[in-house]
Amino acid sequence: MLQQLAIGVDLGGTTVKTGLIDSDGKILAQSKLPTLAEENPQAVIGQIVKSIQEVLQHANGRTVAGIGIGSPGLIQNPGGIVKSPPNINNWDVVPLADEISKVFKMRVEVDNDANVAAIAEAKFGAGKDHPNFLFIIWGTGIGGGIIMNNQIYRGLSGGAGEVGHISINYDGLLCNCGTKGCVEAYVGQKHLSKRTIEKLKSNPKSKILELVGGDLEKISPVYISKAAEAGDALANEILVEAGTLLGVMIGGVMNTLDFRVTVIGGGVSAVGDFVYQAIHRSVLSNVQKPLRDGIKIVRAQLGNDAGIFGAAGMVI
Ligand SMILES: [Zn+2]
């Protein structure tokens, strides 16, 4: 089959990362520019256009199938309209897909970060062999995307897959979204680190403190994981509990969708295998019996380039 080319744009609060990609998932050219988020939408769009022009030069006259953009904020599809992205000044409602297709006269698709990362794993990463899976970004918060029959499932207004705000305790911790007991309020990075600091008060000998040189600000799930792997009981307890809680939510989603596979990416996903085993055990005990065979929890594969791959993957 003739190889196709596509452009993927990862619009972040500080940088615009853009890549020219072929359908085998090879990056042929890359560009990285400051977003100029402190200015206004026109300045940001200018940077996106410039970064696309830079990588487009490397197409050497070959046809480019289109441009995909992963953006923060609420995305209205169809239309690729971006509403109130956090960290970009004066951006209320911008028809981003229209603005970019006006300049390049080609197909332009826009979606949110989590959906784009899910598409990246579906086309080029850990989900390649799985037509149906739940994707989770385990980072500061918990984001998600649903891949159904090899396609992203967006729901009625583009909001599907927000699994971080599934409550696992109707009378639990208050989440940023205003609901009680959201799984994000327990296992999102910030909350996990905060709860660890609390527990360290009664466990001053924990290896976690040793690893961060006594600096509580540095505490993160990856350090907690290292401490656990070095035999620290508290660190092990914290992350096994986090995995168990995440598994309760995942089990509910598997029951809802009749899915078997979950792919986990994001900063916290670098934790040790023992956490994945805890998630797996918890999912098994939370799904209906007929679903237990084939339950899989796998690590995402694309890391920092997921944004570019997934954005390009929307048009290739
Ligand atoms: Zn919430």
Boltz pocket constraint, residues with backbone or C-beta under 6 A from the ligand:
constraints:
  - pocket:
      binder: B
      contacts: [[A, 164], [A, 165], [A, 166], [A, 175], [A, 176], [A, 177], [A, 178], [A, 179], [A, 182], [A, 184]]
      max_distance: 6.0
